[in-house]
Amino acid sequence: MAITIRPATRRDVPQILKFIRALADYERAPKAVMATEADLERDGFGPNPFYFCLIAEYGNKPAGFALYFFNYSTWLGRPGFYLEDLFVEPELRGLGIGKALLERLAAIAVEKGCLRLRWEVLDWNMLAIEFYRAMGAEFLDEWRAVRLTDESLKRLAGRAAQDKTDPAVTGQQPEGSL
């Protein structure tokens, strides 16, 4: 059977969400998915999409997906992109579908002038680690993934709102001070 890789369309949103949930199950976090079909449609298929997605089909049936977005390297002065999710249905692994998705992602990166394709892999996922190593991926063990979520993000954003009035932060003199 043939493998087809194509850009996702709005019609694929329910399948994209199914893939995301299946990936979360595989990564031992089934309750972590909060995204809805409405979220995916709004953020991926509007006038200024936040992400892009490829759908892999095997025998004309959905087999996997890759969801990515562009970033920028200040050191290189060039764009790159980040692969958020790569998933192939478990019963279809080993057929070249994941490799076909990565090859298409690499081709898009080159077409867009990107110098990097970046992603993360869980340290226990040895099958994926070996697969990525075989594709020529470089592992950045000296770098740590960092993120702010939920209350930490809101707390930090709240500080920025407070800082808008702080002359030490804004660099502006308070009215009547001279």
C-alpha positions in Angstrom: 0.0 0.0 0.0 1.1 3.6 -0.7 1.9 6.2 1.9 0.6 9.6 1.2 1.7 12.8 3.1 -0.5 15.8 2.6 -1.3 19.1 4.4 -4.2 18.9 6.8 -7.4 20.7 6.0 -10.3 21.9 8.2 -12.0 18.6 7.5 -9.1 16.8 9.3 -9.6 18.5 12.6 -11.6 15.6 14.2 -8.8 13.2 13.1 -6.1 15.5 14.3 -7.7 15.6 17.8 -7.9 11.8 17.7 -4.2 11.5 16.9 -3.4 14.0 19.7 -5.4 11.9 22.2 -3.7 8.7 21.0 -0.3 10.3 21.4 -1.2 11.5 25.0 -2.3 7.9 25.8 1.0 6.6 24.4 2.9 9.2 26.4 1.1 8.1 29.6 -0.8 11.3 30.0 -4.3 10.6 28.7 -6.0 13.2 30.8 -3.6 16.0 29.8 -5.3 16.9 26.5 -7.5 19.9 26.9 -7.6 20.9 23.2 -11.0 20.8 21.4 -11.9 20.6 17.8 -12.8 24.3 18.0 -9.4 25.2 19.4 -7.6 23.3 16.6 -9.8 24.8 13.9 -9.4 28.4 15.2 -5.6 28.1 15.8 -4.6 26.1 12.7 -6.9 27.2 9.9 -7.6 30.9 10.3 -6.0 33.8 8.5 -2.8 33.7 10.7 -2.4 30.1 11.8 -0.4 29.3 14.9 0.5 25.8 13.7 0.6 23.7 10.5 -0.1 20.0 10.2 0.6 17.1 7.9 -1.6 14.0 7.6 -0.1 10.6 6.7 -2.4 8.2 5.0 -1.7 4.5 4.4 -4.1 2.8 2.0 -6.2 6.0 1.9 -6.8 5.8 5.7 -5.4 8.2 8.3 -2.2 6.7 9.7 -0.4 9.5 11.5 0.3 13.2 11.7 2.9 15.8 12.3 2.0 19.2 13.9 4.6 22.0 13.7 5.2 25.7 13.8 7.9 28.1 12.8 10.4 29.7 15.1 13.5 31.8 14.6 17.2 31.4 15.5 18.7 34.8 16.6 22.2 33.3 16.5 21.8 32.1 12.9 19.5 34.9 11.8 17.3 32.4 10.0 14.0 30.6 10.6 13.5 27.1 11.8 10.7 25.1 12.9 9.5 23.1 15.9 7.8 19.8 15.6 5.3 19.7 18.4 3.8 16.2 17.7 4.7 13.3 15.5 2.5 10.2 15.8 1.9 7.1 13.8 -0.8 4.6 14.8 0.8 1.7 16.7 -0.4 -1.0 14.3 1.2 0.9 11.4 4.6 1.5 12.8 7.6 0.0 11.0 6.0 0.7 7.6 8.0 3.9 6.9 5.2 6.3 7.8 7.1 8.2 10.5 10.1 8.4 8.2 7.9 9.7 5.4 6.5 12.4 7.7 10.0 13.4 8.8 11.3 13.5 5.3 8.4 15.8 4.2 9.0 18.0 7.3 12.7 18.3 6.3 11.7 19.2 2.7 9.4 21.9 4.0 12.2 23.2 6.2 14.6 23.4 3.3 11.9 25.0 1.0 11.2 27.7 3.6 14.9 28.4 4.2 14.9 27.0 7.7 18.2 25.8 9.1 16.8 23.8 12.0 14.0 21.3 12.7 13.7 20.8 16.4 11.6 18.6 18.7 11.6 16.8 22.0 11.3 13.1 22.9 10.6 11.5 26.2 13.7 10.0 27.8 12.0 6.6 28.2 10.9 6.3 24.6 13.9 4.3 23.4 12.2 3.2 20.1 11.7 6.9 19.1 15.2 7.8 20.3 16.8 5.1 18.1 14.5 6.0 15.2 15.5 9.7 15.4 19.2 8.8 15.8 18.9 6.7 12.6 17.5 9.8 10.8 20.6 11.7 11.8 19.1 13.7 14.7 21.4 15.4 17.1 20.5 15.1 20.8 21.0 18.3 22.9 21.5 16.8 26.3 23.1 19.9 27.7 19.8 21.9 27.1 16.8 21.7 29.4 13.2 22.1 28.3 11.6 25.0 30.2 8.0 26.3 30.3 5.6 28.4 32.3 2.0 27.3 32.5 -1.3 28.1 34.2 -0.8 30.1 37.4 2.9 30.6 37.0 2.3 32.2 33.6 -0.5 34.4 34.9 1.5 35.4 37.9 4.4 36.5 35.7 2.1 38.3 33.3 0.5 40.1 36.2 3.9 41.4 37.2 4.3 42.8 33.7 1.0 44.6 34.1 2.2 46.1 37.4 5.5 47.0 35.9 3.8 49.2 33.3 3.5 51.9 36.0 6.9 51.4 37.7 9.3 54.1 36.5 12.3 51.8 37.2 11.0 49.4 34.6 9.4 51.8 32.1 12.4 54.2 32.1 9.9 57.1 32.3 10.0 59.8 34.9 6.9 60.1 37.1 4.8 63.2 36.4 6.0 66.3 38.2 9.5 64.9 39.0 12.4 67.0 37.9 
